[in-house]
Amino acid sequence: MNSQGGKVKNCLSTGNGRLASDFGDRGGIGSYQGGNIKIIGNEVYLNGQDNQDADMEISVVGAIAPITIEKNHVHNCIQGCIQIAEGGDGSVVSYNVINGFGSAVSATPSSSGKWGGIRIGGGTGSAKNVRILNNVILGGLQPNTTSHAGIYVSQFDNPGLILKNNIFYNNASKDVFVHSTGITTGIDFSNNIYYKSDFANNWYWKGSDASSLNEWRSISQLDNASLDVNPLFIDPVNYDFHLGVGSPAINNGVYVGLTTDIDNQAIIGNPDIGAYEDQGPDFLPTSMSAIRSGGNRVYVLDAVFNQGGNSLNSIVINYYLSTDNKFSNDDLQLLCSKTQEILSSGQTSSLIRTTCYKPSNVMRSVNYNVLVMDDASNNVVENNEINNVGVAGVVSW
């Protein structure tokens, strides 16, 4: 693609350059000397030959204006997955899943870092002020003794590189390789997660290997807010890289100006690390009814529905009397409460009757709405905080 402006969006690119008779770059999606191009929401994999040199799955070379590469699934990369080389200053690589790179056999890469996850700078020139944000980078296949890393920063002038909110997961390769002669003025790495069973030679900084996050921090003076923990993906074996309950990636990212994740879900509060923003639980009262019994008792029947994207651990449910259908601090709290324990995404709790008693300051001959308030103490951060109250019925004395 050689143009100023335009999009490559929601496409499938696979199988290019697989025949011995094929020639040319033999990559997936490419831009040469373009600019202001957006490469969004594509699936790109298995382009090029296994035993000959070929281009990366997404390759930007010689760009004269920024390129946006976001929300793509780039996997089974025979060579490397994504590169920005010889230009493309100010480009953004964000919310991509990069899974499996460097599977080429019986071939010699044409340059350093060619079989890596994301390569910044390459060919014959630099890429300045590139931002690499909220990606999941996993399954690097090259040995950790090579330059073919999850992130490769070339020998050229690559100042201002930002690497934030990314997850590196179970790469056999190094996670980060910064070339010995690279110019890296003003680069900033933070709030990343690195995870693998063995961190030996996992990072490379201008001539020195590091085998622990603390050692990496010492030699690079970067990544002080990053973690070396299991991100607790929901099901990585089956390629589900959403964040599970209790993931250390939840709310541990840093604000980078992005508003939606790879699923086009909104970023809620403090960003999460990785490509998927945890949507949290979102619960609301349902199947409600209320009747008065005897002089002081009110029986309330209600259940809780968790319509959010993650499990609910525990909430307290309180009950109120209100002269309208909205909760306010003037409403009267009924003398009762209950606790709802673990509730999975999409699950509705059992329907339970709670016996409540009226407070002493109830006025006679006034119709009160019985309000059910889930998470009355507001201890759980939800995707939607304004749907926790429902009307179960009307009572009076």
C-alpha positions as CSV (number, residue, x, y, z in Angstrom):
1,M,0.0,0.0,0.0
2,N,1.6,3.2,-1.2
3,S,-0.8,6.0,-0.3
4,Q,-1.3,9.0,2.0
5,G,-4.3,8.0,4.0
6,G,-6.6,5.0,3.9
7,K,-7.4,1.9,5.9
8,V,-6.8,-1.9,5.8
9,K,-9.6,-3.0,8.1
10,N,-11.2,-6.4,9.1
11,C,-9.3,-8.3,6.4
12,L,-7.9,-11.8,6.4
13,S,-4.4,-12.2,4.9
14,T,-2.9,-15.6,4.8
15,G,-1.1,-17.9,2.4
16,N,0.8,-15.3,0.4
17,G,4.1,-16.3,-1.1
18,R,3.9,-19.9,0.0
19,L,4.7,-21.4,-3.4
20,A,8.3,-21.9,-4.5
21,S,7.5,-19.9,-7.7
22,D,6.2,-16.9,-5.8
23,F,8.5,-13.8,-5.7
24,G,8.6,-10.4,-4.2
25,D,8.3,-9.5,-0.5
26,R,5.9,-12.4,0.2
27,G,4.5,-10.9,3.4
28,G,1.0,-10.2,4.6
29,I,-0.1,-6.5,4.8
30,G,2.5,-4.0,3.7
31,S,3.0,-0.2,3.3
32,Y,5.9,1.3,1.4
33,Q,6.5,5.0,1.6
34,G,2.9,5.6,2.7
35,G,1.6,7.6,5.6
36,N,-1.5,8.3,7.7
37,I,-2.7,4.7,7.1
38,K,-4.6,2.6,9.6
39,I,-4.2,-1.2,9.7
40,I,-7.1,-2.2,12.0
41,G,-8.9,-5.4,13.0
42,N,-7.2,-7.8,10.6
43,E,-6.1,-11.4,11.0
44,V,-2.7,-12.1,9.4
45,Y,-0.8,-15.3,9.5
46,L,1.3,-17.9,7.6
47,N,2.6,-15.7,4.8
48,G,5.9,-16.4,3.2
49,Q,7.9,-19.6,2.9
50,D,9.3,-21.7,5.7
51,N,12.7,-22.0,4.3
52,Q,13.4,-18.7,2.4
53,D,13.6,-15.1,3.5
54,A,10.3,-13.2,3.3
55,D,8.8,-10.1,4.7
56,M,7.0,-9.8,8.1
57,E,3.2,-10.4,8.4
58,I,2.6,-6.6,8.8
59,S,5.4,-4.5,7.4
60,V,5.7,-0.7,7.3
61,V,8.8,0.6,5.5
62,G,9.7,4.1,4.5
63,A,6.5,5.7,5.8
64,I,6.6,9.5,5.6
65,A,3.8,10.0,8.2
66,P,2.6,7.9,11.2
67,I,0.9,4.5,10.7
68,T,-1.6,3.0,13.1
69,I,-1.5,-0.7,13.7
70,E,-4.2,-1.7,16.1
71,K,-6.6,-4.5,17.2
72,N,-5.1,-7.1,14.8
73,H,-4.5,-10.8,15.5
74,V,-1.1,-11.6,14.0
75,H,-0.2,-15.2,14.6
76,N,1.9,-18.1,13.2
77,C,4.4,-15.7,11.9
78,I,6.9,-17.6,9.9
79,Q,9.3,-14.7,9.9
80,G,8.4,-11.8,12.2
81,C,5.0,-10.3,13.0
82,I,5.1,-6.5,12.8
83,Q,7.8,-4.0,11.8
84,I,8.1,-0.3,11.4
85,A,11.4,0.6,9.6
86,E,13.0,3.4,7.7
87,G,10.4,6.0,8.8
88,G,7.0,5.9,10.3
89,D,7.9,8.4,13.0
90,G,5.1,8.8,15.6
91,S,3.4,5.5,14.7
92,V,1.3,3.5,17.2
93,V,1.1,-0.2,17.6
94,S,-1.7,-1.0,20.1
95,Y,-4.1,-3.6,21.3
96,N,-2.8,-6.4,19.1
97,V,-2.4,-10.1,19.9
98,I,0.9,-11.4,18.5
99,N,1.1,-15.1,18.9
100,G,3.8,-17.3,17.6
101,F,6.8,-15.8,15.7
102,G,10.0,-17.1,14.2
103,S,9.0,-20.5,13.0
104,A,11.1,-20.4,9.8
105,V,13.4,-23.4,9.3
106,S,16.5,-23.9,7.1
107,A,16.6,-20.2,6.3
108,T,18.8,-17.3,7.4
109,P,17.2,-14.1,8.4
110,S,18.3,-11.1,6.3
111,S,18.8,-8.9,9.3
112,S,18.8,-8.8,13.1
113,G,15.4,-9.1,14.8
114,K,13.8,-10.2,11.6
115,W,12.1,-13.2,13.3
116,G,10.7,-11.2,16.2
117,G,7.4,-10.1,17.4
118,I,7.6,-6.3,16.8
119,R,10.7,-4.8,15.2
120,I,11.3,-1.0,15.5
121,G,13.8,0.3,13.0
122,G,15.3,-2.0,10.5
123,G,16.3,-2.2,6.9
124,T,18.5,0.8,6.5
125,G,16.8,3.3,8.9
126,S,15.2,4.4,12.1
127,A,11.7,4.9,13.4
128,K,11.3,7.7,16.0
129,N,8.7,8.3,18.7
130,V,6.9,5.0,18.1
131,R,4.4,3.9,20.8
132,I,3.9,0.2,21.5
133,L,0.9,-0.1,23.8
134,N,-1.4,-2.8,25.3
135,N,-0.3,-5.7,23.2
136,V,-0.1,-9.4,24.1
137,I,3.1,-10.9,22.7
138,L,3.6,-14.6,23.2
139,G,4.9,-17.8,21.6
140,G,8.3,-16.5,20.3
141,L,10.1,-19.6,19.0
142,Q,13.7,-18.5,18.5
143,P,16.3,-19.2,21.2
144,N,17.0,-16.6,23.8
145,T,20.5,-16.4,22.5
146,T,19.4,-14.5,19.4
147,S,18.2,-11.0,18.6
148,H,14.7,-12.3,17.5
149,A,12.8,-11.0,20.5
150,G,9.3,-10.0,21.4
151,I,10.4,-6.4,20.9
152,Y,13.5,-5.7,18.9
153,V,14.9,-2.1,18.8
154,S,17.4,-1.8,16.0
155,Q,20.9,-0.2,15.7
156,F,19.5,3.0,14.2
157,D,18.3,6.2,15.8
158,N,15.0,5.2,17.6
159,P,14.5,7.9,20.2
160,G,11.2,8.4,22.1
161,L,10.1,4.8,21.9
162,I,7.2,4.1,24.4
163,L,6.6,0.5,25.5
164,K,3.7,0.4,28.0
165,N,0.9,-1.8,29.2
166,N,2.1,-4.9,27.2
167,I,2.1,-8.5,28.3
168,F,5.0,-10.8,27.3
169,Y,3.9,-14.4,27.9
170,N,5.9,-17.7,27.6
171,N,8.3,-16.6,24.8
172,A,11.2,-19.0,24.2
173,S,12.9,-16.0,22.7
174,K,14.0,-12.9,24.6
175,D,11.2,-10.5,25.5
176,V,13.2,-7.4,24.7
177,F,16.4,-6.8,22.7
178,V,17.9,-3.3,22.4
179,H,20.8,-3.2,20.0
180,S,24.2,-2.3,21.2
181,T,24.5,0.8,19.0
182,G,20.9,1.9,19.0
183,I,20.2,5.6,19.9
184,T,17.5,5.4,22.5
185,T,17.2,8.9,23.9
186,G,14.0,9.5,25.8
187,I,12.6,6.0,25.6
188,D,10.1,5.0,28.3
189,F,9.2,1.4,29.3
190,S,6.7,0.9,32.1
191,N,3.7,-1.0,33.4
192,N,4.5,-4.1,31.3
193,I,4.1,-7.7,32.5
194,Y,6.8,-10.4,31.8
195,Y,6.0,-14.0,32.4
196,K,7.8,-17.3,31.7
197,S,9.1,-20.2,33.6
198,D,12.7,-19.3,33.1
199,F,13.9,-15.7,32.7
200,A,17.5,-16.6,31.7
201,N,18.8,-14.1,29.1
202,N,15.3,-12.7,28.8
203,W,16.4,-9.1,28.2
204,Y,19.2,-7.5,26.3
205,W,20.4,-4.0,26.7
206,K,23.2,-2.7,24.5
207,G,25.7,-5.5,25.1
208,S,24.4,-7.0,28.3
209,D,21.9,-9.8,29.1
210,A,19.6,-9.7,32.0
211,S,18.0,-12.8,33.6
212,S,15.7,-11.1,36.1
213,L,13.4,-8.1,36.1
214,N,15.6,-6.4,38.7
215,E,18.7,-7.0,36.7
216,W,17.0,-5.6,33.6
217,R,15.9,-2.5,35.5
218,S,19.5,-2.0,36.7
219,I,21.1,-2.1,33.3
220,S,18.4,-0.3,31.3
221,Q,17.0,2.1,34.0
222,L,13.6,1.2,32.6
223,D,10.4,-0.8,33.6
224,N,10.4,0.3,37.3
225,A,6.6,-0.1,37.3
226,S,6.5,-3.4,35.5
227,L,5.8,-6.9,36.9
228,D,7.1,-10.4,36.5
229,V,4.0,-12.3,37.3
230,N,1.4,-14.6,35.7
231,P,-1.2,-12.4,34.1
232,L,-3.9,-15.1,34.7
233,F,-5.4,-15.2,31.2
234,I,-8.8,-17.0,31.2
235,D,-7.7,-19.8,28.8
236,P,-4.3,-19.3,27.1
237,V,-4.2,-22.9,25.9
238,N,-7.2,-22.1,23.7
239,Y,-6.1,-18.6,22.9
240,D,-8.4,-16.7,25.2
241,F,-6.3,-13.9,26.5
242,H,-9.0,-12.0,28.4
243,L,-8.0,-11.4,32.0
244,G,-9.3,-13.9,34.6
245,V,-10.5,-13.1,38.1
246,G,-7.7,-11.7,40.3
247,S,-5.4,-11.0,37.3
248,P,-2.5,-8.6,38.4
249,A,-3.0,-6.9,35.0
250,I,-6.4,-5.5,36.0
251,N,-6.2,-1.7,36.7
252,N,-2.4,-1.9,36.8
253,G,-1.8,-0.1,33.5
254,V,-1.0,3.5,32.9
255,Y,-3.1,6.0,31.0
256,V,-1.9,6.3,27.4
257,G,-4.8,8.1,25.8
258,L,-6.5,5.1,24.2
259,T,-10.3,4.6,24.7
260,T,-11.2,1.1,23.6
261,D,-9.6,-2.4,23.6
262,I,-9.2,-5.1,21.0
263,D,-12.9,-6.0,21.5
264,N,-13.9,-2.3,21.2
265,Q,-14.9,-2.4,24.8
266,A,-14.4,0.9,26.7
267,I,-11.4,1.4,28.9
268,I,-12.8,1.7,32.5
269,G,-11.0,3.8,35.0
270,N,-7.3,2.9,35.2
271,P,-6.4,0.9,32.1
272,D,-5.6,-2.8,32.3
273,I,-2.3,-4.3,31.0
274,G,-2.7,-6.3,27.8
275,A,-5.0,-6.2,24.9
276,Y,-8.3,-6.9,26.7
277,E,-9.9,-4.5,29.2
278,D,-11.5,-6.4,32.0
279,Q,-15.2,-5.4,32.0
280,G,-15.6,-6.5,35.6
281,P,-18.9,-7.7,37.0
282,D,-22.1,-5.8,36.3
283,F,-24.9,-6.9,38.6
284,L,-28.5,-5.8,39.0
285,P,-31.5,-6.9,41.1
286,T,-34.0,-9.1,39.3
287,S,-37.2,-11.1,39.9
288,M,-38.3,-8.8,42.7
289,S,-41.4,-8.7,44.8
290,A,-42.3,-7.3,48.2
291,I,-45.3,-7.7,50.5
292,R,-46.1,-6.5,54.0
293,S,-46.9,-9.2,56.6
294,G,-48.3,-8.4,60.0
295,G,-47.5,-5.2,61.8
296,N,-43.8,-4.7,61.2
297,R,-42.6,-7.3,58.7
298,V,-41.9,-6.9,54.9
299,Y,-41.0,-10.0,52.9
300,V,-38.8,-9.2,49.9
301,L,-38.1,-11.8,47.2
302,D,-35.2,-11.0,44.8
303,A,-32.3,-12.4,42.9
304,V,-29.0,-11.0,41.5
305,F,-28.1,-11.2,37.8
306,N,-24.4,-10.7,36.8
307,Q,-24.5,-9.4,33.2
308,G,-20.8,-8.3,33.3
309,G,-17.8,-9.9,31.8
310,N,-16.3,-11.3,35.0
311,S,-17.2,-13.0,38.2
312,L,-18.7,-11.4,41.2
313,N,-17.1,-12.4,44.5
314,S,-19.3,-11.0,47.2
315,I,-21.7,-8.2,47.7
316,V,-24.1,-7.0,50.5
317,I,-27.7,-6.3,49.5
318,N,-29.7,-3.8,51.5
319,Y,-33.4,-2.8,51.3
320,Y,-35.0,0.7,51.6
321,L,-38.3,2.5,51.7
322,S,-38.6,5.4,49.3
323,T,-41.3,7.7,48.3
324,D,-40.1,7.5,44.7
325,N,-38.3,4.8,42.6
326,K,-34.8,6.2,43.0
327,F,-32.5,5.9,46.0
328,S,-31.5,8.9,48.0
329,N,-29.9,9.5,51.4
330,D,-33.3,10.4,52.8
331,D,-34.7,6.9,52.2
332,L,-35.4,4.7,55.1
333,Q,-33.4,1.5,55.5
334,L,-35.4,-1.6,56.3
335,L,-33.9,-3.7,59.1
336,C,-32.4,-6.5,57.1
337,S,-29.7,-7.4,54.6
338,K,-28.2,-10.4,52.9
339,T,-24.9,-11.3,51.2
340,Q,-24.6,-12.7,47.7
341,E,-21.5,-14.8,47.2
342,I,-19.7,-15.8,44.0
343,L,-21.7,-15.3,40.9
344,S,-20.2,-16.0,37.4
345,S,-20.6,-13.9,34.4
346,G,-24.1,-14.4,32.9
347,Q,-25.3,-16.2,36.0
348,T,-28.5,-15.4,38.1
349,S,-28.5,-16.2,41.8
350,S,-31.2,-18.3,43.5
351,L,-34.4,-16.5,44.3
352,I,-34.3,-15.9,48.1
353,R,-36.9,-14.4,50.4
354,T,-35.6,-11.9,53.0
355,T,-37.6,-11.0,56.1
356,C,-37.3,-7.3,56.8
357,Y,-38.6,-5.1,59.6
358,K,-39.8,-1.5,59.3
359,P,-37.8,1.3,61.0
360,S,-39.4,3.3,63.8
361,N,-39.7,6.5,61.7
362,V,-42.0,5.2,59.0
363,M,-45.0,7.5,58.4
364,R,-48.5,6.1,58.3
365,S,-50.7,6.1,55.2
366,V,-47.7,6.8,52.9
367,N,-47.0,4.5,50.0
368,Y,-43.4,3.4,50.0
369,N,-41.5,1.8,47.2
370,V,-39.4,-1.1,48.5
371,L,-36.0,-0.6,46.9
372,V,-33.5,-3.4,46.5
373,M,-29.9,-2.2,46.4
374,D,-27.1,-4.5,45.3
375,D,-23.6,-3.7,46.6
376,A,-25.0,-1.2,49.0
377,S,-21.5,-0.4,50.4
378,N,-20.2,0.1,46.8
379,N,-17.2,-2.1,47.4
380,V,-17.1,-3.6,43.9
381,V,-16.0,-1.6,40.8
382,E,-18.5,-2.3,38.0
383,N,-18.8,-1.6,34.3
384,N,-22.1,0.1,35.1
385,E,-22.6,1.7,38.6
386,I,-26.1,3.1,38.0
387,N,-28.2,-0.1,37.7
388,N,-27.8,-1.5,41.2
389,V,-31.3,-0.4,42.4
390,G,-34.6,-1.9,41.6
391,V,-38.2,-1.6,42.9
392,A,-39.6,-4.7,44.4
393,G,-43.1,-3.4,45.3
394,V,-45.1,-0.9,47.3
395,V,-46.1,-1.1,50.9
396,S,-47.8,1.2,53.5
397,W,-48.8,1.2,57.1
